[in-house]
Amino acid sequence: AAFTSATASSIAAHTHIHTLTFTTMDDLSTNTKIGLGVALVAAVGVGAYILYGDSGEVADVKAAPKAAKVVEDVKAAVGAKTVKKVDGIIFCGAPGSGKGTQCEKLVSEFGYIHLSTGDLLRAAVKAESELGLKAKSYMEAGALVPDDLVIGLVNEKMDNPDVTANGWILDGFPRTAVQAQALKDAGCSPDCVILLEVDDSVLLDRITGRRSDSLTKKIYNMNFNAPTDPEILARLTQRKDDTEEALAPRLAAFHKNVTAICDFYEKEETVNVVTVDGTQTPTEVYSEVKEAVVV
């Protein structure tokens, strides 16, 4: 095939197109009906394609051997729906606030690179990089990894061409105003800070009811969407920190620092701080989150 999923992702990152399908002429009979926000590109031989519009009409026929040219042409064809997004986002929220779900939605629609400091640390240790080896000694001792090492990992990732091209979401850092200042001093500043607000009683229900399928890794909640299959129920496990006793100090630490973090960024003229009610449905929350990142 002349075009790849990477091409589709690149197009999705720059437009409101949610689905982009590359197909062959033989498949056109079953792929000509296209809904709003969906584009279809049909390969016609090697390096040529047909672009269909929202109503299924043929918008254009092009010859473009390079995927980059396909992206350019599709962006031009859907110019009315082209969207400009912020480049950098920091997500703040207590455990169980739904940050992960919202980050996944932003990544899926806009192509952001999701940076979790926990994931960055584990990857650096596994790769045995210089920063990873330094962080490993702290992690093995059960100590907090120093801010300068975490910020070094973040900045190292920020230099990645994919991050530069697609924008980034920083999840789980900074956790204090001191870390926010250190991040700024290192040259990393967000365009938008999103705080998901959820009452502690709701967080308690979400966290203590959370279970993971040891086979599929799917997350369930015994209070909201418990599985009914006995085999799945038998495989469910609970993280040791998903208990009321373990949650209390985590919430206390979050509340102690989140106000200082938001206050810090509210003083930054180029940063938009947005508070979203995280007790709404995931779809309703995402509607407000999306509004915050589209400029």
Disulfide bonds with the S-S distance in Angstrom:
none
